[in-house]
Amino acid sequence: MKAAADRGVTLAKVGDKILFENEYIRMWEIRMEPGQTVDFHIHYHPYLVISLDGGENEIETIFGAKIPTNEPIGSFVYMNEMRPVHRLTNKLNIT
């Protein structure tokens, strides 16, 4: 958080909208067009990403690291650790 503040980064929401929330989980929906970016954000709790349409994305941390991801339809990733503040860009079909 301090690194983000030191770089003048304002944190955005994790997703577009909350689909469901209770005392145990918060389910976000994220829809990304080719080339679209979800601004810098942080996950405060463990999270699960499920790819419904498939995609090729890039995670970029505030430290400049770029991590390519390939998420076929139905794939999932569970993160049980804090990651640095990061943003996500849909790299699919960018020309």
C-alpha positions in Angstrom: 0.0 0.0 0.0 2.8 2.4 0.9 4.6 1.6 -2.4 1.4 2.5 -4.3 1.0 5.8 -2.4 4.6 6.7 -2.9 4.1 6.2 -6.7 0.9 8.3 -6.7 -1.2 5.3 -7.5 -4.9 5.4 -6.5 -6.4 2.0 -6.0 -9.4 1.0 -8.1 -12.1 -1.6 -7.5 -11.2 -5.3 -8.1 -14.0 -5.8 -10.6 -17.0 -4.3 -12.4 -19.7 -5.3 -10.0 -20.3 -7.5 -7.0 -22.6 -10.4 -7.9 -22.9 -12.0 -4.5 -21.5 -11.2 -1.0 -21.9 -12.7 2.4 -19.8 -13.1 5.5 -17.6 -15.6 3.8 -17.2 -14.5 0.1 -17.5 -11.6 -2.3 -18.0 -12.6 -5.9 -17.0 -10.0 -8.5 -17.7 -9.9 -12.2 -15.0 -8.6 -14.5 -15.6 -8.2 -18.2 -12.7 -7.1 -20.3 -12.7 -6.2 -24.0 -9.5 -6.7 -25.9 -7.0 -4.1 -24.8 -9.0 -3.1 -21.7 -7.2 -2.7 -18.4 -8.5 -3.0 -14.8 -6.6 -0.3 -13.0 -4.2 -0.9 -10.1 -5.9 -2.7 -7.2 -5.1 -5.1 -4.4 -6.7 -8.2 -3.1 -7.0 -8.1 0.7 -8.2 -11.7 1.0 -7.6 -15.1 -0.8 -9.3 -15.2 -4.2 -10.3 -17.5 -7.0 -10.4 -16.5 -10.6 -12.5 -18.6 -13.0 -12.3 -17.9 -16.7 -15.7 -18.1 -18.4 -14.6 -17.0 -21.9 -10.9 -17.7 -21.9 -8.3 -15.0 -22.3 -4.7 -13.9 -22.6 -4.0 -11.3 -20.0 -1.0 -9.5 -18.5 -0.6 -8.7 -14.8 1.6 -5.7 -14.2 2.8 -4.8 -10.7 3.5 -1.3 -9.5 7.2 -2.4 -9.4 7.1 -2.9 -13.2 7.0 -6.7 -13.3 4.9 -8.0 -16.2 3.4 -11.5 -15.9 1.7 -13.0 -18.9 -1.3 -15.3 -18.2 -3.1 -17.7 -20.5 -6.6 -18.6 -19.1 -8.5 -21.2 -21.3 -12.2 -21.4 -20.8 -13.0 -23.1 -17.5 -9.5 -22.7 -16.1 -9.1 -21.3 -12.6 -6.4 -19.9 -10.3 -6.6 -19.8 -6.5 -4.4 -17.2 -4.8 -4.0 -17.6 -1.0 -1.2 -15.0 -0.6 -0.9 -11.3 -0.9 0.3 -10.0 -4.3 1.7 -6.6 -4.8 -0.7 -3.9 -6.1 -1.2 -4.7 -9.8 -3.3 -4.1 -12.8 -4.7 -6.5 -15.4 -4.8 -6.0 -19.2 -6.7 -8.2 -21.7 -4.0 -8.9 -24.4 -6.4 -11.0 -26.5 -6.5 -9.9 -30.2 -4.6 -6.7 -29.7 -3.0 -5.6 -32.9 
